[in-house]
């Protein structure tokens, strides 16, 4: 089930305040607080920044996995256009129409079309449901790359 509780837990594990994390994300503390409390949705780029900062996967942060995947991914290449292309490619590979996806996610076909053409930003809760229903990783959808380790 979609949850942002781990985001607060990760912050507290690093002994960081909301103010410090807000500065990292270049937002006000009150904006960050509303995200962390779940009153407003985290934007995907902010979650990517946090995943890199906490050295974990988006799937772990959002409770889609219990595997933290420490030191595995970098999310610096997130781009809504790439996300939209992946959503469309997965739909086509599964042989679904936009209406089929809309029915699965309880959305309208017009909204699915906008997501697939990057005409609007997909909310994180919808992205989570997409990942669950289509058996893909949130990190994959957000174009996470395996970190290159230099010894």
Secondary structure by P-SEA (a helix, b strand, c coil): cccaaaaaaaaaaacccaaaaaaaacccaaaaaaaaaccccccaaaaaaaaaaacccccccccccccccccccccccccaaaaaaaaaaaaaaacccaaaaaaaacccaaaaaaaaaccccccaaaaaaaaaaaccccccccccccccccc
